[in-house]
């Protein structure tokens, strides 16, 4: 039986391992210098994550954070706010696109589930508020470990299923 090789399948485990192995210490107040390469990396990563989020209907912050932290060297505390804003804008765009698509096609099955969305939004609001209060108290090493293990587990889950 031939072996199927798909580069995208190996990305989550590889990314999670880079988060777990990368021991660079970046102070939360230290800013990584921006340049054209970093800006292109952020736009490219956000576009890919937005595409995946739009197709699967998932928030992009959990995927965007490791894509930004690993190659740029930014701490997870530095990029937390940016990924939350990115997730908000991506989610609003997705809801709008699905609502318009439902109206244009006359297919209610495509329409957003507003009740579920509002409940998820309130849950995210509560969790985001608590997370923002706790983020300065949790060491970067722990944040990278939790994110790395989570991404690795999701990657393995997707590879198996």
C-alpha positions in Angstrom: 0.0 0.0 0.0 1.5 3.4 -1.0 2.2 5.9 1.7 0.2 9.1 1.5 2.2 12.1 2.3 0.4 15.4 3.0 2.5 18.3 4.2 -0.5 19.9 6.0 -1.1 16.8 8.1 2.3 17.1 9.7 2.1 20.9 10.4 0.2 20.7 13.8 2.5 18.1 15.4 5.6 19.9 14.1 4.4 23.3 15.2 3.5 22.0 18.7 7.0 20.4 19.0 8.6 23.7 18.1 6.6 25.4 20.9 7.5 22.6 23.4 11.2 22.5 22.4 11.8 26.2 21.9 13.2 27.5 25.2 13.9 31.1 24.2 12.8 33.4 26.9 11.2 36.6 25.8 10.1 39.0 28.4 6.4 40.0 28.1 7.4 43.7 27.8 10.1 43.1 25.1 8.8 43.8 21.6 10.2 41.9 18.7 11.2 44.2 15.9 8.8 44.4 13.0 10.1 44.2 9.5 8.7 43.4 6.0 9.3 39.7 6.5 7.4 39.6 9.8 4.5 41.5 8.4 4.3 39.2 5.4 4.4 36.2 7.8 1.6 37.6 9.9 -0.6 38.3 6.9 0.1 34.9 5.3 -0.5 33.0 8.6 -3.7 35.0 9.3 -5.0 34.3 5.7 -4.4 30.6 6.0 -6.0 30.4 9.4 -8.9 32.5 8.2 -9.4 30.2 5.3 -9.4 27.1 7.5 -11.6 28.8 10.0 -14.1 29.8 7.3 -14.2 26.3 5.9 -14.5 24.5 9.2 -16.3 27.2 11.2 -13.7 27.3 13.9 -12.1 30.3 15.7 -8.6 31.0 14.4 -7.0 32.3 17.6 -5.9 28.9 18.8 -4.3 28.1 15.4 -2.9 31.6 14.9 -1.1 31.9 18.2 1.4 29.1 17.6 1.9 30.2 14.0 2.9 33.6 15.3 4.8 32.6 18.4 7.1 30.0 17.0 8.7 31.8 14.0 8.6 35.4 15.3 9.8 34.7 18.8 7.0 36.8 20.3 5.8 35.7 23.7 2.3 34.2 23.9 1.4 37.1 26.2 2.4 39.6 23.5 0.3 38.0 20.8 -2.8 37.2 22.9 -4.6 40.5 22.3 -3.8 40.4 18.6 -5.1 36.9 18.1 -8.3 37.8 20.0 -8.9 40.8 17.7 -8.1 38.6 14.7 -10.5 36.0 15.9 -13.3 38.5 16.4 -12.9 40.0 13.0 -12.6 36.6 11.3 -15.7 35.4 13.2 -17.8 38.4 12.3 -16.8 38.0 8.6 -17.7 34.3 8.7 -21.1 35.0 10.3 -21.8 37.7 7.7 -20.7 35.4 4.8 -22.9 32.5 6.0 -25.9 34.8 6.7 -25.6 36.3 3.2 -25.0 32.9 1.6 -28.1 31.5 3.3 -30.2 34.4 2.1 -28.8 34.3 -1.5 -29.2 30.5 -1.8 -32.6 30.5 0.0 -31.1 27.6 2.2 -31.8 28.0 5.9 -29.3 25.1 6.6 -26.4 27.4 5.7 -27.6 30.1 8.1 -25.7 30.6 11.4 -27.2 29.1 14.5 -27.7 32.3 16.4 -28.7 30.7 19.7 -25.6 28.5 19.8 -23.4 31.4 18.5 -24.6 33.7 21.3 -24.1 31.0 23.9 -20.6 30.3 22.6 -19.9 34.1 22.6 -20.9 34.5 26.2 -18.7 31.5 27.1 -15.8 33.0 25.2 -16.4 36.3 26.9 -16.3 34.8 30.3 -13.2 32.6 29.5 -11.4 35.4 27.7 -11.9 37.8 30.7 -10.6 35.2 33.2 -7.7 34.3 30.8 -6.8 38.0 30.5 -6.7 38.4 34.2 -4.6 35.2 34.7 -2.2 35.6 31.8 0.4 37.8 33.6 0.4 35.3 36.4 1.1 32.2 34.3 4.7 31.7 33.2 5.5 31.7 29.4 6.9 28.2 29.7 3.5 26.9 31.0 1.6 28.7 28.3 3.8 27.3 25.6 3.5 23.8 27.1 -0.3 23.9 27.3 -0.6 25.3 23.8 2.0 22.8 22.4 0.3 19.8 24.0 -3.1 21.0 22.8 -2.0 21.6 19.2 -0.1 18.2 19.2 -3.2 16.4 20.5 -5.4 18.0 17.9 -2.9 17.2 15.1 -2.7 13.6 16.1 -6.5 13.5 16.3 -6.9 14.9 12.8 -4.2 12.5 11.5 -6.0 9.5 12.9 -9.5 10.5 11.9 
